[in-house]
Amino acid sequence: DIQMTQSPPSLSASVGDTVTITCRASQDIRSFLAWFQVQPGKAPKSLIYAASGFQIGVPSRFSGSGSGTDFTLTISSLQPEDFATYYCQQYDTYPWTFGQGTKVEVK
Amino acid sequence: QITLKESGPALVKPTQTLTLTCTVSGFSLSANGVGVGWIRQPPGKALEWLALVFWDDDKRFSPSLKSRLTITKDTSKERVVLTLANMDALDTATYYCARRAPTGDIDYWGQGTLVSVSS
């Protein structure tokens, strides 16, 4: 299985900050990388597909980059509704695998 | 508008078989390239992919759970059913269904349903 390693596991930030989350794959996954936002009691939200493509309705303050094994999710000008846990996921190879998550908390 | 909704028991006993239903709307389960998968999240832990059924009825399973899982779709009823046999306390989790887009990624998720395993 492809291992997905996210960092950091958690971070504290304030509204208006820019935050960056990284995700590393244990082998080349080309650009088959997605990012999701998970909040308690809500349906997970798909943010980014193909490493840098925007899902419908995702604000432009979210952006993704990378290819191969190293990927990044950046949230510019953090908003109150952005405090959540973020997961990366590879869909290059079955079984699909997720990172361990990064919790973005209020500083 | 694409929606997915999970339904099933909130509590199952150890060794029982869990049956979950995902009812979809806004798209067809037979649309080329589309799939519906199941993902779970134990309390305080990460997401874990379980299974996926494609528009052409091809299927993929998590190797670690393959022997316990089945996944079927009923296109006419717009439903996908997951069964997980021999439930254990470690299977306590929120179970989500999600749509695989023709581009291969997950684009829509259901709200999730919490399943607890206890005698």
Interface residues (C-beta under 8 A of the other chain):
Chain A: D1 F32 A34 F36 V38 K42 A43 P44 K45 S46 Y49 A50 Q55 I56 Y87 Q89 Y91 Y94 P95 W96 T97 F98 G99 Q100 G101
Chain B: G37 I39 Q41 A46 L47 E48 W49 L52 R60 F61 S62 P63 Y96 A98 A101 T103 G104 D105 I106 D107 Y108 W109 G110 Q111 G112
